[in-house]
Structures are given as C-alpha cells and as structure tokens.
Amino acid sequence: MSRVLFLFLDGVGIGPGDPARNPFLGARLPCLRSILGGRLPVFRTRSDARVSSAPIPLDARLETEGTPRSGTGQVSVLTGRNAALLFGGHFGPWTPVRLRPLLAQENLFVQARRRGLSVRFANAYPERYLERVPSRRVAGPTLAADAAGLLVRHHRELERGEAVATGIVNRGWRKELGFSEVPEVSPEEAGRNLARLAGGGHLTFFAHYGTDHAGHRGGWDGAVAALEQVDRFLGGILDALPPDVTLLVASDHGNIEDVESGHTRNPALGLAVGPGADELCTELRSITDVAPAILRFLPDPAPKPAS
C-alpha cells in the first residue's frame, strides 16, 4: 500500500549559488546532502534558474506578477488551484478570506477523506486554538485541517509523542504556553515521532513555518540555524520512516534561500524520498501540482463487498 508523508516547509526556495547570500551554502546539512548525492539545492546565477541539484523545482509565480506569498501559495499547494490568479494577485501571509471556502471544500485532506483514505494531521495545537487567535491570522494548513476534522492533536498527544510541535521541538509549548509536562525533544526525536505517525495512515501531513520566519527576521545566523534544525528533523524522519512510506517535501515560495531579498520569485523547493519518489514526482512542475500528484499516488479505497 502506498503511503505519503507530506512535510510542508514554509518559505524555502532554490536560490543562487552565492555563499554570501544563500544560507544553504553556509549550513551543516548532512542529511540533505546525503539525499542529493552530496550536493545542495542551488541554481548557478540569478539569471540562470537551471537547477543543478534539486530534483523538484516548483514554480511559485503562477503566471502572476509580483512576489509569491504564503496566503495564496498555501491555498495553491493544498488545493491544486492557482489561487494567485483566482484572487487577482499574490497575497499573504494569511489565507485570503475570499479563498477560504475554496480551501475548505477542495483541500487535499478533504479530498482524500472523501475517497475513504486515512489522513493524519500531525501538528499539535492548543485545544480550542481557533477560538483564541484572530480569525484572519490562521495559516492555510490549519484551516484545511479544521475543515477536514483533523485538528485533533493537542498537548496530551504531544506528551505521548503522537504529535509534533509546529516549531519541531517543544520549546514553545514549554516556555511560551506553559505546558511544563510536555517533554523536551530533539529535532531527531521529533522526526522519529512523525515517521511513526506516518505508518498509521495513507496520508500524513506536517507543516513547519520556522523557515519562513527565519527568512524574514533571522538574518544569516537565524537562517542557518533554521535550516540545520530542519536537516536534523529530516534525519530523524528517515531513520524511522516505514518502508512503504514516501516522503514528499514541498514549499509555497522562496525566502530563506536569499538573505538579501525577503520573499523571492525563485522556484519553491520540492524533494521526494522513498519507494514511490519517482512516480510521485513525474508531473511536479508547480506548487499547484502537489495536491493532484499526491491524490493520484495514493491508493483507491478497497471496494465494498457486495451485499
């Protein structure tokens, strides 16, 4: 049976091979280098976007002027629809209110569940989270999970290793939210927890936004630290990933790969590892291809026995 673990990384593009600008070239990334045969995802110059080492450059411009943003980008990733064109431009950071019905009705999780597939949203959120934050300040994956009835992992699941903190490690839950009973975890341990979750469903999803935050506010050191944490997380995932699970990594737009630019018009990063990597990635060209590719790859539910 084909299974997918979809790791969404906000704000990660494929940037220039300039070691003064691209934190990928200054970070210690042994897992990513191993996956890519010792290389890193860069293109040669700002004007030459031929990708030399990343297997899946994903177009995030979507035939739309301006710089890609998270709001429309995440809707595009999760629905397969060109949200930038539908909205009339790139928009972010939050999901545009006008596109929320589309996201609720056509997102990847809802479509998979309609087919009778098992879907797991691995991010832990405080209970009644959506009642506590301003309604306009909610990320696309969270809204999609809520629409699919999947926003069900909270601090108890995090304590048992049956969920993963959005920040990967549990520091925010312990220090900012006051859940002292939530254990400290390393990025590797969080990755192993996520991999184990992926063995229990057809589709498992986890979203991490720290890469985009670091691209905006972290400077060089913060960007390097964010990439190194993700690399350790990836290492933990691959250590424990069940053999029938394919890992797909995808982003919504560029940012962290160029510390001088903020959001970029670079290709968004895509990456796949596992038994179905080649099949899953065959038609990936744009962020709008991600959800349709996953749905094609996942199995059809078993037919019901005749009555």
N, C-alpha and C positions, 0 to 999 in steps of 0.2 A: 504494500500500500504506500502510495506517495504522500509524504507529509512535507509541509513547508514551515520553516521558522523565518518570519519576516522581521528583520531588525531595521527599523527606521531611524536614520540619523539626520537630524535637522541641520541644514546649512553646511553641507560638505560637498565641495565641488572638486573637479580635476583642474588644477591650476598650473601656472608656468613653472618650468624647471629652474627657478631663480632661488638659490638658497638664502638670499636676503629677504625674500618676500613670502616664501611658501613654507609654513611650519612642518609640512610633511617631510621636508628635507633636513630638518633640524631635530626631529623627534626620534626617540628609540622605539621602533615599531617592528620587533622581530616576528610577530605573528603575521602582520600584513605582508611583510617581505617574504615570508615563507609561502603564503598563499599565492603571491605574484611572482614566484621564482626569483626572489632576491631583488626585485625592483619595487618602485613606488608609483602611485598614480599621478603622473605629471604629463603635460604636453611641452613641446620644446620651447616655444616662444609665445608671446601674447598674440601674435597674428597667425601662428600655425597651431591649430587646435587638433592636429592629428595626435591621437592618444597613443603613447608608446608603451604603456604598461598596464593600464586599467582595462579589464575585459568589457566593461559596460559603461560607456559614456552616455548619459541620459540627457537629452535636450530638455532644458527647463525654460527656454524662451517662449515656446509655444506660439510662434507666429505673432508675437505681441511686442510692441515697442516698450522700452523701459526695462527695469531691472526686476527679475523674478523675486517674489515674496512668499512668505510662508502660508499666508491665508489661502490664496488661490492655488499655490503649489501643492499644499496638502490635500485640498479637495481633488486636484487632478490626479495625484498619486493614488488616492483611496477610491476614486470612482471610475477612473479611466476617461473622464470627460475633460475637455480643455476649458478649465474654469476661468482662465485669464480671458479667453475670447468671450465666454458667456457673460462674464462680469464687465467686460469692456476695458480691461487693463489688469496688470498685476496689483495685488493688494495684500497687505499684511500689517502686523504679524498675526492677527486673529482671523478666524473664518468669517467672511462677509455674511451678514445676516441674510441677505438676499439669496445666498447659495446654501444656506443651512437645510432647507427642505430637500434639495438635491442630494446633499451629503447624507442626510438621514435615510433617504429612500433607496439610494443606489450605491452605498458604500460597500466595500469588499466584504466586510463582516456580515452584513445583512444578506448579501447575495449568496455567500457561502452557506449561511444557515438556512436560507430558503431551499437550498439543494439537499438539506439534511446532513450537512457536514458539521463536525465538531470544531468549534472555534474557541480559542483561548486568548484573552487579552491579559497580558502578563503584568502590566503596570499596576502597582498598588497606589490607591488614592485614599485619603481620609474618608470615612463614612460621611455621607451627605455632602460631599465635596462641591457638587454643582450648585447647592443651595448657599454656599459660603463665599463664592467668588463672583465678581461682577459678570453678568451674563454674557457680555460681549468679549470677555477676556478668557476664552476657552479655546484650546488648540483643536485642530481638526480630528486627530486620532481619538481624543477624549469624547468629542461629540459623536463620532461614529460608533464608538464602543457603547456609549449610553443608548444610542438609537437601536443597537442590536441586543440590548440587555446584557452587556458583558462587563459593565463597570462594577464588578463584584469582589475585587480583591482589595483588602484593607489591611490594617496593621496586624491582625491575627495571622493572615496568610503570610505577611512579610516575616513575622516571627518564626513561622514554620518553614521558611524557605520555599513557599508556594506562590510567591510573587516577587517582583523585583522593583526596587525604588526607581523612579524616573531618573534620578541622578546616578544610578547604577549602585553606588554604595549607599549605606543607610544614614549617612551623616546628617542630612537634612531632617529626617524623621526624628532622630535622637536630639539634635541640638535646637532645631527651629520649631518643631511640632511638639516636642516634649514627650515622645514615646521612648522612655528610657529602657523599657523592656524589649524593644526591637534590638536585635544583636548587631554588633559591628560586623561588617563583611568586607572582604577584599574584592576588587573587581573580578578576580578569577573565580572566587566563590559565587558571586552574583551570576557570572556567566554559566557556571555549572548548574545553578538552580534553574536558570532559564532553559538550558538544554534539557534538563529532566522534565520540565513542563512540556516541552515540545514533543516529547514521546507520547503524550496522552491525548493529542488532538490532531485533526487533519491540518489545521492552520493555527499557528501560534504567532502572536504579534507583540512586539515591544517597541516603544518609542523613547528615544533619548534626545533631549534638547540642549544639553550642555555644550555641544559642539557649536551650535549657532550662538549661544550666549558668549562663549569664549571668542568667537569671531568678532562679535560686537564690542566686547568690553575687556577681553583678557590680554590684549597685546600679544607680543611674541611668546612670552613665558606662559601665559594662560592658555594660548592655543596649543603649544607643545604639550602642556600638562593634560589638556583635554584629549588630545589625540593619543597620548600614551595610556591614559585610563581606558579609552575605547579599545586599544590594542590588547591590553591585559584582559579586558572583558571578552574580546573575541577569542583569546587563548583559552579562557575557561569554557566558553561555549563549545569550542572544537574538541576540547578534552573529553567532554561528556555527551556530545551530540549523538543520539541514536543513529545506527547505520542507515535507517530508511528515511532520515530527515535531511532535506536540502535547505541550507541556509542562504537566504537572499538578503543582501544589504542594499538599501536604496535611500537616496536623499531627495529633497524637494528643490534645492537650489544651491548655488555656491556661496561661500562666505569665508569659512575658516582657512581655506587654502591660499588666501592672499591677504596678509595682514594690513596692506595699504589701501584696501578697496572697500571694506564692508561687504555687503551683498555684491555678487558678481553675476556676469552673464556667461560664466563658464558652464560646461556640462556638469550636471549633478553626478555624483559618484554612484555607481552600481557595482555589485560584486556578488558572485554566487559560488558556493562551495558545497559539494556533496554529490550524491548519486544522480540527481536529476539536473545538475547545473547547466549542462549543455542544452537540454531540452527546454528548460525554463527560460533560458536567455536568448533563444533563437530569434525572437522577434522584438527584443527590447531595444528601442531606439530613443524613446522619450519617456518622461515621467508618466505620461498618460498610458503607456503600455504596461505598467507594472501590475495593476489590478487585473486586467484581462489575461495577462500571462499566467498569473497565479491561478485564476479560476480555470483556465484551460488545463493546467498541470495537475490540479487536484483531482482525485478520483470522483467518478459519478457514484452517488449513493447506491447501495445494493438494492436491487429490485425487491419490492414487497412480494411475499409468497401469495399465490393465488388463493382466494377464499373458497 
